[in-house]
Amino acid sequence: MRSFRPRLPGALVALFLSAVAVVPGCAPADEQPMEEAEPAVSPNDDFPNPYTGQPMWGDLPDDRIWGAISGVFPAADGNIWTADRCGQNYCGDRPEVDPVVLFTPDGEVVRSFGAGLIAWPHGMFVDADGNVWVTDASDGSRIEREGIGHQVLKFSPEGEVLLRLGEAGVAGTDALFTQPSDVLVAPSGEIFVADGHGSGGNNRIARFAADGSYLGSFGETGTGPGQFSDPHALAMDSQGRLFVGDRNNNRVQLFDQEGNFLEEWLQFGRPSGIFIAADDTIYVADSESTSRSNPGFGRGIRIGNAADGTVTHFLPDDVSDLEPGAEPGTSGPEGIAVGADGSVYGGEVRQRMIRKFSR
């Protein structure tokens, strides 16, 4: 077991400027106020960015607008699956809207489905057979009708419901969920679910057999190895290691598929989304770091090597719509996926859109 602490690349002057930027009173009195000054780049973010972002990617069906979105995942044929929150931040009162939409890489709609089945689409996964899995992380407080909330749904590529995990609208533990955040299907067919959303949730990883039978869970609330506070994202590398974005603990934790803790990584920031490509390139979306929640890290996407944990690139969050010095409650890509051509797709909650990053 080991804890991978962030390495500090960059010149010593960058370290000095970073320290000045966060220590009150260090700047000379005649300098501009902090919120107007050009911020120093943190050593944790001092990596190249070879990507260009394209905001508002994808034309939704029926000319509707994007809602908050954290569900995005590539299909094997190069298309991109998304699940947005029905033009707002909630689908429970919009049963006529299809939240699950398949796009071509150029942003054209292929098909859509899921109307009336999901209250708050959150995590998404596409398995080896092309089936689409979506977590409904609704907390139940705004559910207008029966049959939605606190579930994981498995759809065929055409939109037929093949399997439901949990009980609609019922929070719980064991085979039930309380706001499940993400889902992953291992090559063996075993299903892993990050349960649940928010630090006060179940804070565990639930395991199910391929037929949906409950196998058990691991993890509990806490800050130690194998404990969680808002397990928000799941991914698996070529070695079969399970990566868990332990968001409120500002770390990625690694486990074997039996739930045994292997190590923790802090260098990828405060993880909201994780995607690992076939070549073990890891992409981690940090939509939550602030000077209070995770000092020294900025919001954005960190790219690196899942085999050894090195960070190689950083795509900073676009905050051009904010006042200088303002710090939003949440920002930038939360869900993340990578297409067949290497393009990165970020699902953004605050900005309510998909942003496509191309090299």
N, C-alpha and C positions, 0 to 999 in steps of 0.2 A: 504494500500500500504506500502511496506517496501523494504529496500535494504539490502540484506543478504551480509554482509562483511565477508571476509575470516577469519576463526578462525585460531589461530596460535598454532598448536600442537608442541610437542617436547620440549626438555630441553632448559634452558636459554642459555647454551653454544652454541647451534645450532643457536639461534637468534643472538648471538654475532658474530659467524663466518660468518653468512649471511651478517651482516652489514659490517664487514671488507671486504668481497668479493666485495662489490659494492661501497665502498667509496674510491676514489683514495687517495693514500698517507697514508693509515692506516697501511699497512704492513711494518714491519721493512725493512731497506734497504738491509740487507744481505739475505733476503728470495729470492726464485726463482721468476722469472717473473710470472705475473698473469696467462698467457696462459699455463704455464707448471705446475702450482700448482694444487693440488687436490681440486676441487671446493667444497665449503660447500653446503649442501643440504638446499634449501629454506624451511622454515616452511610450505609453501603452497604445497610442494611436499613431505613432510616427512610422507609418508604413505607406508605400506607394498606392495610388489609386489609378489603375489603368482603364477604368470604366466611365462611361457617360450615361447618365440617367435620363430616361424618357418618362415623364409623369403622365398620368391618365391614360396608360396603355389599355387597350381593349375596349371595343364598342359593345356595350351590353344590349341584349335583345329589347325590342319595343321602346328603344330610345330612353330607357330608364337610366338613372344616375347610379353611381357606385355608392354603396354603404360602407360602413366600417368592415374591414376584411383582414382576417388572419389566416384563412384557409387557402392554400395554394400548393399544387403538387404537379409534377410533370407526368404525362402519359408516355407509354413506351414508344408510341409512334411520333413523338415530337410535339404533340399538342400539349396544352396547359389547362389543367383543371383548377377552378376557383370556387370558393363558397363565400359570398359576401352576405351582409346582414340586411338585404332587401331595401337598399337605398337609404337606410338609416342605421341605427345600431341595434336593431331588434327585428325579428321576423314574425314574432308571435301574433301581431295584429295585422299582418299582411299575408293572409293565406293564399292569395292569388299569385304571388311572386315566386318564381323559381330561383332559389338561392345558389344552386349548383350549376355552373356554366362551364362548358368546354370551349376553349379558344384554339385557333391556329396560332403559331408563333407570331403572325402578323396582326393578331388581335381581332380576328373575325370569328363570329360565333359559329360553332358546329352544332351544338345542341344544349338544352338546359332541362332541369327537372328538380324535384324536391319541394314543390309548392305545398305548403300546409303541413310539412313533416318535421321541420326544424325551427326551434324558437331562436337560438343564438348560436349559429354555426361558428366553430372555433378552430379545431385542428382537423387536418386532412391527410389521408394516405392513400396511395394507389398500390394494390398488391400485384403479385407476379401474373395474375390472370386478368389484370386490367380493372378489377372491381374497385369502386371508390368508397372509402370509409370516411365518415364525417362525425365529429363529436358535437353534441348539442350541450353546451356548457351553461344553459340557462339556470339561474338560481331559483326559478319557480315563482318569483315574486310578481311577474307580469304575464304569466301564461293565461291567455284568454280562452283557450279551449283544451280539451283533453287530447292525449296522444302525443305530446311533445315535451321536451325537457329532460335533462339528466340521463341521456342515452348516448350510445354509439350506434350508428346506422351503417350497414354495408349495402351498397347499391351495385347492381350490375352496371356496365358501361352505358346501358340504355336507360337506366333510372329505376329498374325494378328493385324493390326492397328485398334483399336476400336474407338478412339477419339483423336482429336488434339485440344489443346488449344493454342490461339495465331495465328498469321499468319506467315507462313514460310518466314524467311529472313527479316521480317519487324519489326523494333523496335518501341515501343510506350508505351502507358499507358492504363488505363481502361482495356478493354478486350485483349489488346496486352501486350507483355512483352519486357523488355530490359534485356537480359541475365538472365533468371530465374535460380536460384541456386538450389532450392529444391521443393519438392511437398509432400503433405500428404493428405490422404483421411480419414476423420473422420468416426466413426461408423455410423453416420447419412447418409453418402454418400457425404456430402459436401466436396469440394476440396479446399485446401489451397496451395498457391504457394508463395514461397519467391522470390521476384523480386526486384532488380536484383543484379547481381554479381558486386562487386567493390563499393567503397564509392560514386562514381559519378552516380550510377544507380538510379532506381526509389525508392529504400529504402522503400518498403511497403510489406504488405502481401495481396495478391489478393485472393478473395473468389469466388467460382463457385458452382452452383448446380450440382447434380450428372449427369445431362444431358449436362453439359458444359456451361450452360447459366451464364453470368457474374452477380454476386450479389453485387460487390463493393469491397472496399479495406480499410485497415487501416494502419496508420503509415506514416511517412515522414522523410526526412533527418534531423538528429540532434543527440544530445547526451542525451536528457531528457527522462523521462518515456514515452514509447510508440513511441519513435523516433528510427531511425535505421541508421547504417552506415555499409553496406554490410550484410544484413540478409542472412546468409549462410546455415542454417540448421533448420529443423523442426522436432518436435516429440510431442507426446501426451501421457499423463499419464492416469492411471485408473480413475481419477476424471474428465477426459475430458479437462484438462488444456492444452493449446497450449504452447509449449516451443520453443522459437526462439533463435537460435545462432546468436547474434548480434556481429559479429566478430570484426569489427574495433573499437567497443566500449568496447571490452574485457568483455562481460557479456552475460549471458543467461537471456532473459526476458520471463515472464510468463503472459499469457492472458487467459481470457475466450474465448469461441468460437464466441462471438460477437465482439471481438477485444478490450475489456476493459482490461486495464493494471492492473495486480495483484501485481507483485513484480519483482525485479531483483536480480540475483545471480552473484557474482564476483568470487566465490571460485573455479569455474571450469575452470578458465583460459580464453584463447582467443579461443572461440569455432568455429571449422570448421565443425564438425559433431556431431550429438546427436542421441543416440538410447536409448529408454526406454523399458525395458522388461515387461512382463506381471505382474511380482511381484513388479514393480515400481523401480527396480534397474536402475539407469541412468548411461550411459556411454558417456563421452564427449571427443572427439578427439581434442586436441590442437596442431595444426601443425604450429602455427605462432608466439607464444610468444618468444620474445627476450628481452635482457636487455634494448632495446630502446622502443619496442612496448608495452611490458607488464612486467615491472620490478618485480622480485620476483617470477615469474612463469617460469617453464621449459616446453619444449615441451613434449607431451606424451598423455596418456589416463588416465583420472580421472574417477573413479568409485564411486558411492555413492547412496544415497537414494533420489528418486524424491519426496517423500512425505515431507521431512523436509530439504533437501538440504545439508545434511552432506556428506562429502567426506570420503571414507574408504580405497581406494587403489589408487596407482599411478603407471602406467606402463611407464617408461621414454622412450623417443625416442632413437633409436639406431643411433648414429652418428659416429660409428667406421670407416666409410669410409672417414671421414673428417680429415684434419690436426688438431693437437691439438690447441684448442682455436678458431678454425674457427666457424663461425655462418652462416649457410646457409640461403638463402632467404626464403625458405619454406622447410618443412621437416616432416617426420613421417606420421602416419595415418591422413588422412583428412576425408575420409568417414569411417563409422564404423557400424558394425552389429554384432549381437550375435546369435549364432546358438542354436539349441534345447538342445545341451549338455552343454551349457555355454561357449563354445569356442568363442573368440572374433576375428573378422576379420577386419583388418584395410586396407583401400585402400590408397596407398601411391603415391603421385604425383611426388616428386623429385626422389625417389628410383624406381618408376615405377614397382610396384608389389603389390600383396596382401600378408600381413603378418598375419599369424594365431597365436593367443595366446591361449595356453592351460594351465589349472591349473595343 
